[in-house]
Amino acid sequence: MRITLQSVGPGPAPAAASFSVALDPQVVSDIRITATRLNHKAHDAGVRLRSQTLTSSLFETRCRTKMKLKPGDQLDLDLEVRTRKLTGDLPTIKHPSVGLIDMGNHVAQRLSWWIPWQIRWRLLATASVISVLCVVIAFSGFMSKKPINSNEIGCDPIARCTDWRPLYWLEAGVISFACCMALTVVTFVVEKITQIRCRTSA
């Protein structure tokens, strides 16, 4: 019997991999792990038995490893199952089932998903909106600016009486928007490369 645990990411698992195996006690008398492999290579996963439940209808074994799987990691566990000698037909039978247990609290799970993806893109989106607002403020300044009277005292040359603040807003908006677009392209490319590497390593 083999169990395969594969991390799909995008972030590392918040806790060490733990699993349970539920079998029919009428058929199975014992179960133990004989070998473990990480990414198809022999590896000591530090599997420990946490608890067992044995009733007339359920034989469940709960195990914990020391492995916090990273995106793309695949952990294979080979199990040896000892069966009982049946003396007749069984009135009922429980089908084998495997489940994950105790993979971390909900906060850690949410952070592992939000930090690598949501925060990056939300920060870029916020910076882009601020850049556009800077441009809007600049154009509103240009539109509302009154024409300069060259005959006014102290306005010779005219450049001394010109309000340059809209131009500064425009410059800040254009430069920051260009930086946001460049960071967006770089972030998109890096995430695609990371996804391809994860799929290849899996």
Salt bridges, closest charged atoms under 4 A:
ASP44 OD2 - LYS66 NZ 3.99
GLU60 OE1 - ARG62 NH1 2.99
ASP78 OD1 - ARG2 NE 2.97
ASP78 OD2 - ARG37 NH1 3.02
GLU80 OE1 - ARG32 NH2 2.71
ASP102 OD2 - ARG50 NH1 2.60
ASP163 OD1 - ARG165 NE 3.00
GLU191 OE2 - ARG120 NH2 2.56
